Amino acid sequence: MGNKYLEGNYAPVAKEHTITELAVTGSIPEYLDGRYLRNGPNPLSEVDPATYNWFMGDGMVHGVRLRDGKAQWYRNRWVRNPKIAEALGETPHGREHRAGMDSLGANTNVISHAGKTLALVEGGVANYELTDELDTVGPCDFDGTLPGGYTAHPKRDPRTGELHAVSYFFGRGNSVQYSVIDTDGRARRTVDIEVTGSPMMHDFSLTENHVVFYDLPVVFDAGQGVEATVPKFLRTPAKLVVSAVIGKVRVPDPITAMLGDSLGSNGRFPYSWNPSYPARIGVMPREGSASDVRWFDVEPCYVFHPMNAYDDGDKIVLDVIRHPKMFDRDHTGPNEGPPTLDRWTVDLTAGKVIEERLDDRGQEFPRVDERLVGSRHRFGYSVGQCPSRGPALFKHDLERVTSEVRTFGKGREPGEFVFVPSSPDAGEDDGVLMGFVYDPASQRSDLTLLDAASLDLVGAIHLPDRVPEGFHGNWAPTE
């Protein structure tokens, strides 16, 4: 049985590289001093195509160091959780994560914060601290202040430098946790928010005054979880027990450890579409409590990634990538209909959400200028499929309601692109867009730099290998 997430450029690479001589086409702007980092799944051991889900692969972080107009190095490293360390014949790094939820890979995002590089994942699984050269230090729980797992999608408040996040975990019962990590890397505030059950709350939105929660119909599936963890003759009673507990009460750590340890790359993905689960978004004042959350119904759908959000008087504007369904018939990856760019306007006075379509082309991985997180933005960027032109980068002008398309040549596939300004006070469109582009003809990838205003090529750093299709990356400037 085939699985597209193990084929083509989804297939894992087998080697870690340290390359200090990299060919460059064009030029690298002098103002770029830092590392471009990108995380994604890269199974180390053989996996079962029948059950493998793209989200479950072992984490591998790729990085390119830029300075003085040069590409100083390219590195790629597996994130050494205990399973990976053992498979590589190495001693595990650091202490065990709470509840033993460190057997799954930290494979979703990678950021720098408080002088540390962090490989992130969600769902109660351990995230990991890395060195500047991407070697694993060990599990990170923010100096013991946030021991219960984190998220793949924190938002950095550009005004304060703090990280805001919403974390979910099937062992929490019917709650998710909002947290704020200060600039010293410690949690200064946590709030537990009651939700309908046990949702996969992949991301959230932040505005100057509000936190927005996406409580949508992809939830922990007792059947999927038990299939992965329990002997066949015990599965029916186990499903009944797990269904009666998950999403209702907090689950003891030994049980969550058992479930978590048996998932891994070969386990069944334990979240599914549930049409009876209400689709809604919650709005809480930033300094509010759980009792201050207001809930608003939306049409059933799923959102992995908001582009950005901002306050507009007594309204909140949310630009999101909307999937009509998720993990309904297909549990191998996000394959349930074309994801579109939509705008949801929350009318706090009228108590309703107005939903409108901005772009109906299939697209994902939306980004904005990170200096505008929580504020009104004009430009947004995403990647997807352009009819008749193939894989493409989209640049959306949300003031003029127009878009531009950038393709990269026959068969070449772009991943997520991020915006880096030319200076701290540069305009929103003054800088470069950077991301990996894969060339199937050469079986290699380039770190590609585009002028954000024109989408013209600025430079391309040619890597010795390909970077598999993955998830999220960020520019980590030198501090």
HELIX and SHEET records of a PDB file:
HELIX    1   1 LYS A    4  LEU A    6  5                                   3    
HELIX    2   2 GLY A    8  TYR A   10  5                                   3    
HELIX    3   3 TRP A   54  MET A   56  5                                   3    
HELIX    4   4 PRO A   82  ALA A   87  1                                   6    
HELIX    5   5 ARG A   98  GLY A  100  5                                   3    
HELIX    6   6 PHE A  170  ARG A  172  5                                   3    
HELIX    7   7 ALA A  222  THR A  229  1                                   8    
HELIX    8   8 LYS A  232  LEU A  234  5                                   3    
HELIX    9   9 ARG A  235  VAL A  245  1                                  11    
HELIX   10  10 ASP A  253  ASP A  261  1                                   9    
HELIX   11  11 ALA A  290  ASP A  292  5                                   3    
HELIX   12  12 GLU A  370  LEU A  372  5                                   3    
SHEET    1   A 5 THR A  18  ILE A  19  0                                        
SHEET    2   A 5 LYS A  70  TRP A  78 -1                                        
SHEET    3   A 5 GLY A  59  ARG A  67 -1                                        
SHEET    4   A 5 GLY A  34  PRO A  41 -1                                        
SHEET    5   A 5 GLY A 473  PRO A 477 -1                                        
SHEET    1   B 5 ALA A  23  GLY A  26  0                                        
SHEET    2   B 5 LEU A 457  HIS A 462 -1                                        
SHEET    3   B 5 ARG A 444  ASP A 451 -1                                        
SHEET    4   B 5 GLY A 431  ASP A 439 -1                                        
SHEET    5   B 5 GLU A 413  PRO A 414 -1                                        
SHEET    1   C 5 ALA A  23  GLY A  26  0                                        
SHEET    2   C 5 LEU A 457  HIS A 462 -1                                        
SHEET    3   C 5 ARG A 444  ASP A 451 -1                                        
SHEET    4   C 5 GLY A 431  ASP A 439 -1                                        
SHEET    5   C 5 VAL A 418  PRO A 421 -1                                        
SHEET    1   D 4 ASN A 109  HIS A 113  0                                        
SHEET    2   D 4 LYS A 116  LEU A 120 -1                                        
SHEET    3   D 4 ASN A 127  LEU A 130 -1                                        
SHEET    4   D 4 THR A 136  CYS A 140 -1                                        
SHEET    1   E 4 LYS A 155  ARG A 156  0                                        
SHEET    2   E 4 LEU A 163  SER A 167 -1                                        
SHEET    3   E 4 SER A 175  ILE A 181 -1                                        
SHEET    4   E 4 ALA A 187  GLU A 194 -1                                        
SHEET    1   F 4 PHE A 204  LEU A 206  0                                        
SHEET    2   F 4 HIS A 210  ASP A 215 -1                                        
SHEET    3   F 4 ARG A 280  PRO A 285 -1                                        
SHEET    4   F 4 ARG A 294  ASP A 297 -1                                        
SHEET    1   G 2 VAL A 218  PHE A 220  0                                        
SHEET    2   G 2 TYR A 271  TRP A 273 -1                                        
SHEET    1   H 4 PRO A 306  ASP A 312  0                                        
SHEET    2   H 4 LYS A 315  ARG A 322 -1                                        
SHEET    3   H 4 THR A 340  ASP A 347 -1                                        
SHEET    4   H 4 LYS A 352  ASP A 359 -1                                        
SHEET    1   I 4 GLN A 363  ARG A 367  0                                        
SHEET    2   I 4 PHE A 379  CYS A 386 -1                                        
SHEET    3   I 4 GLY A 390  ASP A 397 -1                                        
SHEET    4   I 4 THR A 402  ARG A 406 -1                                        
END                                                                             
